[in-house]
Amino acid sequence: MWTDHSREINRRMLLRGSGFGIGAFALAHLLRQDGLVAAEPTKPGENLPLDLRPRPPLLAPKATAMISMFMHGGPSHVDLLDPKPELTRHHGTEYGGEVVYSFVNRASKKLLGSPWKFTKHGASGIELSELLPGIAGIADDICVIRSMHTGHNGHEVSIRYFHGGIPAITGRPTLGSWVVYALGSESQELPAYMVLTDPGGPPVDGANNWSSGFMPPLYQGTVLRPKEPRILNLDPPPQLRGDLQAQNLAFLGHLNQLHLDRHPGEADLEARIRSYELAAAMQTAAKEALDVSGEPQYIRRMYGLDEDHTREYGTRCLIARRLVERGVRFVQLFLGGQPWDNHNSIKSGLPDICRRTDRPAAALVKDLKQRGLLETTLVHWGGEIGRLPVSEGKLDDSAGRDHNGQGFSIWMAGGGIRGGMTFGATDEVGHKAVDHVVTPNDFQATVLHLLGLDHERLAYHANGRAQRLTDGRPARIVREILEAPSVA
């Protein structure tokens, strides 16, 4: 097909001649999307087609997309989301329960009552800390789960439990990868799974937070740069724009396909080819999606873009809304390091990180709701662990709280979640989950269910067996927090 005269071939001939060129990819994608080309059937024991074509869920979904605001370090639930009058009442006294410490050299059994007041909010009357005035304003839209439990106090072990389904184990696909593998992409011009990182650096455990593990790289998170330009090299040099760029891409696609034909099943190459195709489409779509300058002033104020301490996280929350609005399936927002890890000086450290994130997180829920997107977008806020009810260090302004994976809180909103409720409970001082305990596997099963998927049926065959997100571990759909089915 390709001769020595190929340099004289025009753009239309190049696109037509390239079996995996941009035009061919877009055409095939549109035909399948419109149902004019049948997808290959999946046989028992086989993986789903390894592509990003949109696929129907197994069940009727409540949500079509998810945004996760993951709070690395372990937000102190007893100071934010889980009021404990008994803890305050017994401040400074010896705790009689058994405690597992991560930092024994600063360990204490003196109970540390919260220095912040809790008050009821909304028609639902959910009690929230004065450190969260923004989230207090959306109390009737959120479900606060107060009985989370990993059983592990360490950061990485619990992070991997939340993202990959098994404590401590690396090399497994994260929740976002499973969702994109199962449902494909709703957008032809943007990645299906996008990760918004922090200017302060990557989160604890780095790329394990968005890895595709034993799945092809096609399903891993696409990481945006934390500062402008968030995607490098979207614009080609002036001398390569137009027909010349299209010819180059088509010829590159042809060469890649020839190599792939000789080496079938090379997942890395398949992902790379897809990235070239997607990059061409993203030149316009991504720039538009990531540009918040055209948002109305009242929206920018709502997210806190007018104030220094909220501008950065508020911008990322606003971008997250713009991405799901344009068909991105799964969006994660991470903070640099683990800023909620308040081992000391919690009186100053906790207000600082709340001030940075509270207003933007609440604005995201409000904005989704006013646009009619909250019904189909599942929103998650929470960390991998909580904090102990006892003081780490002396009972003064230097006091902090050690790790606690035995009981802590998260909140969820939208996408089929019942708003204006709390679920589960910890003991009287907030140490251990004692009522309606929810594990990360329960959380994962519930998320998949809301997206129309079954955690027991969704499988990927690798390493000689069928692998699942919850992988045979006890997991239940937490139906008590779901909206009641509508009555026809």
TORLUMFI-850012 format. One line per 3 residues: number of its first residue (from 1); their letters; for each residue x, y, z of C-alpha. Coordinates in steps of 0.05 Angstrom, whole numbers, plus 5000, padded with zeros to 4 digits. Layout:
NUM> a> X:Y:Z  ...
END
This chain:
1> mwt> 5000:5000:5000  5055:5048:5020  5105:5065:4964
4> dhs> 5164:5112:4954  5113:5164:4931  5078:5164:4998
7> rei> 5101:5235:5013  5056:5258:4956  4994:5225:4984
10> nrr> 4943:5275:5009  4910:5276:5077  4846:5241:5054
13> mll> 4885:5184:5023  4928:5177:5085  4868:5173:5132
16> rgs> 4833:5125:5086  4894:5081:5078  4910:5077:5152
19> gfg> 4873:5019:5184  4882:5051:5253  4884:5125:5235
22> iga> 4846:5179:5271  4790:5178:5220  4782:5102:5222
25> fal> 4783:5102:5298  4730:5157:5303  4686:5124:5250
28> ahl> 4689:5056:5283  4675:5086:5351  4615:5125:5325
31> lrq> 4587:5065:5288  4591:5021:5349  4562:5077:5393
34> dgl> 4503:5082:5346  4494:5006:5345  4512:4999:5271
37> vaa> 4570:4954:5284  4561:4898:5334  4610:4891:5391
40> ept> 4646:4825:5397  4608:4778:5443  4642:4759:5508
43> kpg> 4644:4685:5525  4645:4658:5596  4716:4659:5622
46> enl> 4737:4716:5575  4751:4788:5590  4708:4844:5563
49> pld> 4733:4874:5498  4797:4912:5515  4775:4980:5490
52> lrp> 4738:5042:5514  4674:5034:5475  4614:5052:5518
55> rpp> 4583:4989:5546  4515:4981:5579  4516:4965:5653
58> lla> 4490:4898:5678  4435:4931:5720  4395:4995:5716
61> pka> 4445:5048:5742  4431:5106:5787  4498:5139:5770
64> tam> 4537:5145:5706  4599:5179:5734  4638:5187:5799
67> ism> 4680:5241:5831  4724:5221:5890  4755:5274:5935
70> fmh> 4804:5229:5971  4832:5260:6035  4899:5226:6048
73> ggp> 4924:5223:6119  4860:5207:6158  4813:5265:6174
76> shv> 4796:5268:6248  4724:5244:6249  4714:5262:6323
79> dll> 4731:5334:6306  4693:5339:6240  4636:5290:6226
82> dpk> 4623:5248:6289  4606:5288:6351  4624:5255:6417
85> pel> 4598:5291:6479  4626:5235:6524  4695:5247:6495
88> trh> 4689:5321:6512  4661:5306:6581  4719:5260:6598
91> hgt> 4773:5303:6568  4840:5291:6603  4819:5227:6637
94> eyg> 4850:5159:6626  4818:5117:6570  4802:5048:6595
97> gev> 4800:5014:6527  4856:4979:6490  4893:5023:6440
100> vys> 4939:5005:6382  4988:5061:6369  5029:5075:6307
103> fvn> 5076:5121:6344  5089:5091:6412  5142:5143:6432
106> ras> 5087:5197:6435  5031:5152:6458  4982:5172:6511
109> kkl> 4917:5145:6540  4890:5213:6558  4825:5228:6523
112> lgs> 4827:5289:6479  4759:5323:6474  4746:5362:6410
115> pwk> 4760:5436:6418  4708:5452:6364  4633:5457:6371
118> ftk> 4583:5413:6335  4515:5440:6314  4456:5413:6275
121> hga> 4446:5433:6203  4392:5430:6150  4323:5400:6156
124> sgi> 4357:5334:6171  4392:5361:6233  4459:5328:6218
127> els> 4510:5350:6270  4574:5376:6239  4636:5412:6265
130> ell> 4644:5487:6261  4706:5473:6219  4660:5452:6161
133> pgi> 4613:5510:6147  4612:5494:6073  4593:5421:6082
136> agi> 4543:5443:6135  4507:5480:6078  4497:5416:6039
139> add> 4477:5373:6100  4411:5353:6068  4447:5328:6005
142> icv> 4499:5282:6038  4500:5216:6075  4552:5214:6130
145> irs> 4576:5143:6143  4603:5142:6214  4622:5069:6218
148> mht> 4678:5059:6168  4728:5006:6188  4792:4980:6155
151> ghn> 4820:4944:6215  4889:4973:6197  4920:5036:6224
154> ghe> 4973:5047:6170  4964:5094:6112  4987:5052:6052
157> vsi> 4954:4988:6075  4887:5024:6082  4895:5066:6018
160> ryf> 4906:5002:5978  4846:4971:6012  4802:5029:5990
163> hgg> 4829:5033:5919  4848:4962:5902  4802:4919:5945
166> ipa> 4855:4882:5986  4895:4913:6044  4969:4926:6031
169> itg> 4972:4892:5963  5000:4931:5903  4993:4913:5830
172> rpt> 4917:4912:5830  4870:4955:5789  4839:5012:5827
175> lgs> 4764:5026:5831  4768:5075:5774  4801:5024:5729
178> wvv> 4747:4972:5744  4692:5023:5728  4723:5044:5662
181> yal> 4737:4971:5643  4664:4953:5656  4630:5014:5626
184> gse> 4679:5044:5576  4679:5118:5559  4622:5165:5545
187> sqe> 4670:5215:5513  4707:5207:5447  4752:5266:5462
190> lpa> 4773:5260:5535  4802:5204:5576  4750:5163:5614
193> ymv> 4789:5164:5679  4824:5229:5700  4866:5246:5761
196> ltd> 4875:5317:5788  4938:5321:5830  4964:5374:5877
199> pgg> 5017:5427:5864  5049:5406:5930  5067:5338:5901
202> ppv> 5036:5268:5893  4994:5236:5947  5021:5183:5993
205> dga> 5030:5117:5954  5036:5155:5889  5013:5120:5825
208> nnw> 4983:5062:5865  4924:5108:5876  4905:5106:5802
211> ssg> 4941:5044:5774  4908:4995:5727  4948:4938:5759
214> fmp> 4942:4874:5719  4894:4906:5670  4922:4940:5607
217> ply> 4948:5011:5616  4888:5033:5576  4848:5033:5641
220> qgt> 4895:5071:5687  4881:5142:5708  4905:5198:5663
223> vlr> 4942:5247:5708  4934:5321:5695  4990:5369:5714
226> pke> 4973:5407:5778  4989:5474:5745  4976:5506:5677
229> pri> 4985:5479:5626  4952:5418:5657  4968:5378:5594
232> lnl> 5033:5392:5558  5041:5398:5483  4967:5400:5465
235> dpp> 4984:5449:5410  5033:5426:5356  5087:5474:5331
238> pql> 5059:5523:5280  5097:5490:5223  5065:5423:5237
241> rgd> 4992:5443:5243  4936:5425:5195  4943:5374:5140
244> lqa> 5016:5359:5155  5000:5339:5227  4942:5296:5203
247> qnl> 4987:5261:5153  5040:5248:5206  4990:5220:5255
250> afl> 4959:5175:5203  5026:5148:5181  5046:5137:5254
253> ghl> 4980:5100:5265  4994:5056:5205  5064:5038:5230
256> nql> 5038:5023:5299  4984:4978:5272  5034:4940:5229
259> hld> 5076:4927:5291  5015:4908:5332  4994:4859:5278
262> rhp> 5062:4825:5284  5058:4825:5361  4984:4815:5379
265> gea> 4964:4823:5452  5016:4875:5471  4975:4915:5520
268> dle> 5026:4971:5527  5028:4982:5452  4952:4981:5447
271> ari> 4947:5033:5501  5000:5076:5467  4963:5074:5401
274> rsy> 4899:5094:5436  4936:5151:5470  4959:5178:5403
277> ela> 4889:5176:5376  4861:5208:5438  4915:5262:5439
280> aam> 4893:5287:5371  4821:5292:5393  4841:5325:5459
283> qta> 4876:5384:5425  4810:5422:5425  4766:5385:5476
286> ake> 4816:5384:5533  4835:5457:5528  4761:5476:5530
289> ald> 4745:5429:5588  4803:5452:5631  4793:5527:5619
292> vsg> 4751:5555:5676  4760:5628:5655  4693:5630:5621
295> epq> 4654:5608:5682  4606:5660:5710  4633:5702:5767
298> yir> 4583:5674:5817  4607:5603:5802  4679:5623:5811
301> rmy> 4662:5656:5878  4623:5595:5900  4684:5550:5891
304> gld> 4729:5601:5926  4769:5622:5865  4768:5693:5892
307> edh> 4807:5675:5955  4879:5652:5960  4868:5594:6008
310> tre> 4813:5561:5967  4833:5580:5896  4875:5520:5879
313> ygt> 4830:5465:5906  4769:5503:5883  4795:5505:5812
316> rcl> 4806:5430:5812  4736:5418:5840  4707:5462:5785
319> iar> 4748:5425:5732  4720:5359:5760  4649:5384:5748
322> rlv> 4668:5406:5677  4698:5338:5663  4638:5296:5684
325> erg> 4594:5346:5647  4632:5327:5584  4627:5252:5593
328> vrf> 4688:5233:5635  4669:5171:5675  4714:5174:5737
331> vql> 4750:5234:5767  4796:5233:5828  4823:5293:5866
334> flg> 4884:5283:5911  4922:5327:5959  4997:5328:5963
337> gqp> 5026:5280:6015  4978:5269:6072  4956:5336:6100
340> wdn> 4902:5305:6146  4956:5267:6184  4951:5310:6247
343> hns> 5000:5277:6294  5015:5342:6329  4987:5413:6335
346> iks> 4918:5391:6311  4889:5456:6337  4924:5493:6281
349> glp> 4935:5439:6229  4863:5415:6223  4832:5484:6213
352> dic> 4883:5499:6158  4866:5439:6115  4791:5447:6127
355> rrt> 4796:5520:6106  4829:5498:6041  4780:5443:6022
358> drp> 4712:5454:6056  4684:5509:6012  4705:5478:5945
361> aaa> 4679:5409:5964  4611:5437:5982  4610:5480:5920
364> lvk> 4620:5418:5877  4558:5385:5905  4517:5450:5899
367> dlk> 4540:5461:5828  4525:5390:5806  4456:5395:5838
370> qrg> 4437:5461:5805  4457:5433:5737  4417:5369:5746
373> lle> 4481:5328:5748  4480:5305:5820  4427:5253:5806
376> ttl> 4475:5216:5760  4542:5234:5792  4565:5198:5854
379> vhw> 4608:5242:5899  4654:5215:5952  4693:5252:6006
382> gge> 4738:5216:6056  4805:5188:6075  4834:5119:6087
385> igr> 4831:5122:6164  4810:5167:6221  4844:5190:6286
388> lpv> 4846:5163:6357  4805:5194:6413  4867:5199:6457
391> seg> 4920:5251:6455  4986:5240:6418  5035:5279:6462
394> kld> 5017:5327:6518  4948:5356:6529  4967:5425:6504
397> dsa> 4970:5462:6438  5021:5412:6413  4973:5354:6420
400> grd> 4954:5312:6360  4919:5247:6345  4949:5181:6322
403> hng> 4921:5135:6267  4855:5099:6275  4829:5048:6225
406> qgf> 4780:5018:6274  4726:5070:6264  4720:5134:6224
409> siw> 4674:5175:6177  4666:5191:6104  4609:5224:6066
412> mag> 4575:5210:5999  4525:5247:5957  4486:5241:5892
415> ggi> 4481:5182:5845  4428:5145:5884  4452:5161:5954
418> rgg> 4401:5184:6005  4416:5254:6027  4406:5284:6096
421> mtf> 4423:5223:6137  4477:5191:6179  4491:5117:6180
424> gat> 4526:5073:6230  4562:5093:6294  4627:5089:6333
427> dev> 4630:5078:6407  4619:5134:6457  4689:5163:6448
430> ghk> 4695:5150:6373  4747:5095:6376  4714:5034:6343
433> avd> 4657:5025:6295  4602:4988:6333  4538:4995:6293
436> hvv> 4528:4978:6219  4602:4971:6205  4622:4989:6133
439> tpn> 4688:4964:6103  4722:4990:6040  4696:4927:6005
442> dfq> 4625:4946:6025  4638:5015:5999  4664:4987:5933
445> atv> 4605:4939:5925  4557:4997:5937  4592:5043:5887
448> lhl> 4592:4989:5833  4518:4975:5847  4500:5048:5838
451> lgl> 4537:5048:5771  4497:4988:5749  4550:4935:5763
454> dhe> 4554:4873:5806  4617:4865:5847  4610:4789:5846
457> rla> 4601:4784:5770  4649:4837:5745  4714:4799:5732
460> yha> 4780:4806:5695  4819:4742:5679  4893:4750:5697
463> ngr> 4947:4708:5728  4908:4644:5714  4842:4661:5747
466> aqr> 4783:4708:5748  4800:4769:5790  4749:4816:5821
469> ltd> 4754:4883:5857  4730:4853:5923  4762:4786:5903
472> grp> 4718:4740:5944  4724:4781:6008  4660:4793:6048
475> ari> 4625:4852:6016  4554:4877:6018  4515:4932:5983
478> vre> 4498:4982:6038  4425:4987:6017  4405:5028:6078
481> ile> 4440:5090:6048  4408:5083:5979  4349:5123:5954
484> aps> 4284:5085:5954  4264:5060:5885  4217:5108:5851
487> va> 4145:5085:5846  4116:5087:5776
END
